[in-house]
């Protein structure tokens, strides 16, 4: 196997002219580049998917302004680490830049510890996040930062990076790499430059033994990456497979599998809020009205994880995962909305029945809007039969209660009210 130094570090640009992508920010007329040219740099948050250049952009900014640069990762840094960096920055006597990767993983107390230094100008904060900062960054800190959105790299950007990588490989190893087909490489990368470069490293390392020329095709790229998934996933990109196993374990009512895959994610440094968010979705999609408390617990779990942070949140995540796995299951609400959406797409925008229409004006009343509407609370049992669907969909049943105690009770109620209209 050919040993190749990490391409991501070899190709990391040092200035804006070498930076690929994000032209809306870094181009000659980019808003961020213009701000830096004035030397008046605000604290900021870079929001965007993995591998689009958030860390690199922070490094370029620090070099452009010749300021001291400190970096912390929210995965393994706490309040003590933050205070040590702030003390060092204060003693340096200049406005240092503090870059925090994955700032959304900081708890409220950790983010609070940054406020004073940012307010006093001891540090200029640059935070990087893959999550919406409106939800993940506390309001006092967010209000002191400018948010810049970084976009996934497009095919043109990725091809430019691949071209740079091929030239660097030639320089480092003497091997001529010819990419005759790049669709598989682009698909593998998913708009992430690190994934693209990691894939190229593996392909060259595996296929370039004893040769000075390597041709990369869609077939060869796919085959080599599939055979070396562990190497390709060295930075955890395969987390989608793990979260899939986690979700399917809970859906399949196995708390043991759920807790195991949860432990795998925790140990690999997965974002706890990502895990909690997926459980929130499962609580509605796979449990629904079979146990409405599941959604309440999952929502509380998400909130508690946000408040506590790691490592304490591992207990909360485990409690919720076990509860969801052991709960009765129903996907009836999920199927209902999917079937309703299909009806909307295939039948078009059908007119609202006149009795259901709002009539705020005299003209609308004269046109019959609201006529014959029956106010349910005026009738015994707070129910009276009337048509709530467009005429062309009359009698169509979207919601079919699941076969579990709670929804069987709902089916019984619906049948007693609607008789044979929806065939409950």
N, C-alpha and C positions, 0 to 999 in steps of 0.2 A: 504494500500500500504506500502510495506517495504521501509523504508528510508535507502538509501545506499550512503555513501560519494562518491564523484566523483572518479571513478576508474582510470581515466587518471592521476590524481594527486597521488592517492594512489600507483600506479604502476610505476610512473616515475623513471627510473633507475638513480643511482648516479655515476655509473662507467661504463667503457667500457665492462666489463665482463657481466654485466646485460643488456646491450643494445641489442635489437633485430633488426636484419636486417643490411643492408649496410656493409656487411663483406668486400667488396672491399675497404672500407674506414677505418673501425674500427676493423677489425679482427687483429689477432696477427701480420700479415704481411701487414695490411692495410696502404695505403699511408698516410692517415691523422694521424693514431695512431703513425706511425714512426716519422712524423714531430713533433708531440707533445712531444714525448719522448726526443727530443733534446732540448726542451724548447724554440725553435726558431719558434714562431708561426706567420705566415703571416696573413694579412687581407684576408678575404675569403668571398665567396658567396656560400650559399647552395641553389642549384636549384633542386626542386623536387615537386611532387604533395602533396596535404594536407595529414596530418596524418602519415608521414613516419619518423618523429623524428628529424626535423630540430632544433626546439627549445630545445629539450632534449639534442641533441648533443652539442649545444652551452653551456648549463649549465654544462655538463660533462667536457668540455674543461676548463671552468673557474675554476672548482673545482680541476681538475688535475694539473693546473698551479698555484693555489692559488692566483689568481689575482682578483682585484675588478671587479664586474660585473654590468653593467648598461644595461637596456633594454628599447627600445622604440617601439611603434607600428606605422607604417606609416599611419594607418587609422586616428589616432587622435593626431598626433604629428606634430609640425611645426618647422620652423627654430629657433624660440625662445627656444623651448624645446631642440633642438639639442645643441645649444650654452650653455645652462645651464648644460647639462650633460658633455659637453667638459670642461667647467670651473671647474666642480666638479672633473672630472678625472685629470685635470692638477694639482689641489691642493692636490690630493691624493699622488702625487709624485711617482707613479708607473704606469707601462704600463697597463692601465685598458682595459677590453674587453667591447665593445659596441655592443650589439645585437639589430639589427633592423629587426623586423618581417614585411614581405610584403614590402620590400624595393622598389619593382617595382612601388609602389603607390606614392613614393616621386616624386615631380616635379624636374625639372632640377636645380632650385635655391636651393631646399632643399638638393639635392645630392651635389651640389657645396659647401654647407656649411660644409660638412664633409671632404673635400679634405685636408685642411691645417692640421687638427688634425691627419689624417691618415698618411700624408707625414712626419710629425714631430715625429710620434710614440707616440703621447699623448694617442691615443686609438688604439687598434687593432679592426678593424671592422669585425663583422660577420653579414652578411646580409642573410635573408631568402627570397626566392621568388618562386612562382609557375610559373612564366613566364620566357621566355628565356632572360637571363641577357644581351645578345648581343644587344637586342633591347630595353630593359627597364632600363639599368644602363648606365649612361653617360660614354663615353670612358675614360676620365682621371681617374675616380674612378675605372672603371673596370680593367684598366691596372695595378692598384696597388693591385689588389685582385686575389687570386687563386680561380678558380671556381671548386666546387665539386658537382657532379651530384648524387642526392639521388634517388633511384629506388622505385617504388611501392612495398609494402610488398607482398611476395608471400604466398602461402597457408601454407607452413611450418612455416613461421614467424608468421602468424596470428594464427595458431593453438597453437604455443608456447605462444603467448600473451593471448589467451583464457584460456590456462591452468593456467597461472599465475593469471588471473582474478578469475577463479574458486576457487583457493586456497585462494586468498585474501577475496573473499565473505564468504567462510567458516570461516575464521579468524574473520571477522567483524560481521557476523550475525549468525553464527552457522548453516547456511543452506548448505546442500550438493547439489551442482548443477552438474547434469550429462548431458553432451552434447552427446546424442545418435546419432544425425544427425547434421552435421555442414555446409552442402552445402548452406542452406539459409543464415546463419550467414555470411559465406564468401562472398556470393553474395551481401548481404546488405552492407558489409564493403567496398567493391570495392578497397581493398588494403590499406585502411585507418584505422589505429589502433584506432583513436578516434571514428570513426563510429562504429567499432566493440564493443568497451567498452561501448559506449553510448547505443547501442542495448542491451547489456547484462544487463546494469543497469535498463533499462525499463522492460525487460522481467522478471527479478527477482522482481522488484518493483511491477509489476502487478500480477504475477502468484504465488508468494511465500507467500501469505497471510496465516498465521496460519499453516505453514507446515515446516518441517525440511528437506525435500527432494524435489528437483525440477528437472524434466526431460525436456530437451529442444529438440524438434524435428524440422524438417523443417517446418511442418505445424504450430506448436505453435509459432515458431519464426516469421514466415511471418504474421500470423494473428494478433499477439500482436503489431508488429511494424506498420502494416497498420492501426490499430485502434488508435495508439498513434503517428501519424505522426508529430503533432505539438511539442510533447516532443522530439521526435527523431531529429527534425530539429531545436533544440534550438540554434545551432551554425550556422544555415543558409545553411545546406547541400541541402535543397530543392530548392536552387536557380535555378536549372535546370528547374523546373516546372515554375518558374516565368519568366525566359528568354524565355521559350517556349511560354508562353502567350503573351509576348512582341513581339516576332517575328511574331506570328500568327495574332496579331492585326494589325501590319504594312502590312503583306501580304494580310489581309482582308480589307485594306483601311480604317481602323478606327483610326484616330489620337487620339481620346479620350481614347480608350483602350490602345493605345501605350503609351501615356503620363502617364496614371495611373500606368501601370506596370513598367514604367521607374521610377516613383516616389517610388514605392515599393522597387525597387532595390537600389536606391540611399539612401533611409532611412535605409535600412538594412546594408549599408556599402559595397555593391557590388563594385568590382573593375571597375572604369569608363572605363578603356581600354578594359576590357572584353566586356562591353556593346558596345563600339564603334567598336570593332572587329566583333561582330555579325552583326551589321548594315552594315558593309563593305561587309560581305558575302551576306546578303540579297539583297543589292543593285545590285549585279550581278545575284544571283540565281533567284530572284523573280521579278526584274524590267528589268534588262538587257538592250537590245537595244530599248525597248519601251521608255526609257528615259536615254540615256547614261550619262547625267549630274548627275544622282543619284549616280553612282559609284565615280565620281569626288568629289561630295559633301561629301560622306561618307568617302572617303580617306582624304579629308581636315579636316573633323570632327575628325578622329582618330589622325591626326597630332596635331590639336589644343588642343585636350584633353590631349595629352601627354605633351604639352608645358605648359598648364595652371594648370592642376590638379584640385582637389576639393577644394572649392565649386563652383568656377566660371564655371567649365566645365559642370555643370548641365544644363546651358542655351544652350550651344553648342549641348549637347546631345538631348535636347528637340527640338531644331530647326531642327536637322537632322532627328529625329524620325518622326516629323510632316510632313516634306517634303517627306520622303520615304512612309509614310502611304497614302499621297494624290497623289502620283505619279501613272501614268499608269503602269500596271503590265504585265510582260511576263516572262515565264520560258523557252522560246524557246532555248536559248543558253545552259541552264542547261540540257535540254532534249537532245540537239544535242551531247554534250560531253558524256553523259551517253550511248546513242545509239552507238556512235562511239567506246567507250570503250568495249561495248558488242560485237561489230563486231570484234574488235581486239582479244578479248578473245575466241570467238567461231570460227573465221576463221583462227586464227594464224597469223604468220608474213608473210603476202603476199608480193611478190617482188615489188619493186618500178619500174614503167614503165621506159623503157630505155630513153625516151626523157627527163624525170625528173631527171635522175641521173647526179651526178657531174663527170666531166672527167678531173681531174688534170694531168693525165699521158697519154703518147702516147698509151700505151697498152689499157687503158680504152677507148680512142677514137676509136681505131681499133675494139674494141668489140661493138661499137655502142652506148656507153654512150653519152647521150646528143643529139643524132641524132634526127632531126625533131622537136626539141623544138622551140616553137614559142614565141618570146619575145613580151609580150602583148603591150608594149609601141610603138612597131613598126606598130601597126594597128590602124585604125580609132576607136575612142572611147576608146582606150587603152584596147581593148578586141578582142580576137579571140578564137574560140572554139577549145578545145583540151581535151584530157583525163587526169584528175588529180588523178584518183583513180586506185587502182589495177584492173586488168581485171575482177576478180571475183566479184568485188563490183561496177562495172560500172553502173551508173544510180541510185545508192542507195542514197536516200535523208536523211541526218542526221538533217540538219537545216530546220525547218518548221516555217517561220516567224509568230509571234503572230498577233492576230487580233486587232491591234492598229495603229494609223496613221503613226508612224515612220516605223514600220515593214511592214505595207501594202505597203509603198513606196519602201521598200527594196524588197518585193515580186514582185512588178511590174518591178523593174529593173532586177531582176534575171530571170523573165519569158521572158523579151524581149531579154535577152542575150542567155539564154540556151534553149529557145523554149520549146520543150516537153521532153528534156532529163531528167529533175528532176521533171517534172509535177508541176511546180510552177503555 
